Amino acid sequence: MNWFRDRIAITWIWVSVLFIPLLVLLFLIMLGNQSADAIAKFGLRFLVGSTWDPVHQIFGGLPFLYGTVVTSLFALVVAGIVGLGAAIYLTYFARGKVRSSLGMLIELLAAIPSVVYGLWGLYVMVPWLQSTGEPFLHHYVGFLPMFQGSPLGVGYLAGGIILSIMILPTIVAMGRDVLMAVPKELHEGALAIGATRFEVIRVIALPYARSGIIGALMLGFGRAVSETIAVTMVIGNRPDISGSLFAPGYTMASVIANEFTEATYHLYISALNEIGLLLLLLTVVFYGIARLLVWRSAKEGAR
């Protein structure tokens, strides 16, 4: 009887393990099959083409790839700086009810649906950006090309801000966990030889937890790349490429959500499926880079 139970357990484990890569493979096969016509007609031109004209059956995916990368990188930088600072505060400075209350609020932010973020961005953030935020940036740092243009409220800047807020709980929670995992003996030893609290954080804690922090940043970045509803509501949804963060744009997830129900012929649907395929491949590439960075950081830390 015990032998039979062990066989069932082993079989269940192997099926569970194999199911995950099989699921990813099925996604790739399905999207590749559905986008075959667009791939055959446009080839690599789809990646470098900037014209999206369903009326004349001309499709180029570069504006959506550009919008996805710009908003996601912006969100990663902003959320990374704020999230790391918040994680350090929760780990080394907050005490008692302050720590537990802030931790609970962070977890609550992670549970808010993306459509609620989108509504808040559309009715609160976008009007503020149009009337105050973007004019302020244009006035003081308008010499930079990214802060030039008309203050429309919707655009890359709004999309990047909403994404940074959405991925912030992930970065803070994971950053806090990896910082709390740093052995206390290292802290106490550094304090015993005269190091200040900030020196302990800079010299001991951050290098020790570097691989975990990189993993947290990349996990947040992965969510930013694939986020759909909230970004669709504030980015402006215009398939253009602009160096200004004030300009309206588009992301790969947004164009699929907006136009899939309006696709009236097969090539149009195939082009949207190819964007979905590119989005999946982009996510896989970013996660691969993240794992490589984590592996290298862990290897360097072990030396």
Secondary structure by P-SEA (a helix, b strand, c coil): caaaaaaaaaaaaaaaaaaaaaaaaaaaaaaaaaaaaaaaaccccccccccccccccbbbcaaaaaaaaaaaaaaaaaaaaaaaaaaaaacccccaaaaaaaaaaaaaaaaccaaaaaaaaaccaaaaaaccaaaaaaaccccccccccccccccaaaaaaaaaaaaaaaaaaaaaaaaaaccaaaaaaaaaacccaaaaaaccccccaaaaaaaaaaaaaaaaaacccccccccccccccccccccccccaaaaaaccccccccaaaaaaaaaaaaaaaaaaaaaaaaaaaaaaaaaaaaac
